[in-house]
């Protein structure tokens, strides 16, 4: 990968694997609109213009059907094509079910992968409501097939006894917002994949999600996590924006900010 290799930006308009509410399929379009908004500019906090390094490939074609193996396979194949030509990939969701098929591709290219996951929920159910491809299960599926060597989850504040058992089964590190000070990024090894569920933020700064969970992370705390991650950062996703729940595009703008800062971190740590 050269300094001039673009970062692939792709969308996945899926919400059929959601629970409680639908609407996350509109997330990719809302984040793209926020990226183009005249209310901001194209630079990161380190004054790097990253938009010129993003190659927006549009949305992956999917049927958006609940539990669709074909959709999951299409996602894996599309991400694999980008990785095979040396691209880093930022993916816009969509619900969190997209992360399992993404990780199948990333894990094949990076067998010593570390995943850092920001979320209110561990998303490690064996299945939810009889759907093993639920947005509540991507990390259970990914761990089952060995997509990663390490999973660190930050912001978790809703883990059920079942999810705690699942975490212990796979030696997952789960840290709540009040435990964030115990996160040691210098201990991470290998290439890193970052998955950000926008409900990991406190609803006061990211209201546009389907599952409000008070007591979450601040935008600054998450940006500090991104800044602290060692490289290389080989891929990332930003998921669970539900524009129908957003207020004055607040959450979409948080998503766009994440795209810029993640892209900046990718470029900085090649």
DABEL-V991729 format. One line per field, one symbol per residue. phi: phi as a letter, one per 40 degrees, with the letter a starting at -180 (. if undefined). psi: psi as a letter, one per 20 degrees, with the letter a starting at -180 (. if undefined). A space follows every 50 residues. Layout:
phi = ???
psi = ???
//
This chain:
phi = .cccccccbbbbcbacccbgbbhccccdcccccccccccbbcbcccgbcc dcccbccgcccbcfbdgccccccccdcccdccccbgccbbbbcgcccccc cccdcccccbcbcbbbbbacbcfbddabfgbcbdccbccccccdbgcaca bbbbgcaaccdcccccccdbfccbbcdcbdcccbccccbgcbbbbbcccc ccdcbaccbcbcbdgccccccccccdccccccccaabbbgcbdcbcbfgd ccccdcdcdcccccccccbc
psi = prhiprpppqqompjijrqfqriihigghhhghhhiqiiaajqrijkpoi hiipnojaqporilqpkohggghhgggghhhghhjjqqpppprrrihhhg hghggghhhnilppppppqhqhlkqgrpkjoikqijjhhgghhhjkiqhp ppppjpkkprgghgggghhjlpopprhijhiipnhiiqqrqppppopijh qqhhimilrhnpnqkaqrghgghhgghiprrqoirqqorjpnhiiqpkkg hhhggggggghggghghhk.
//
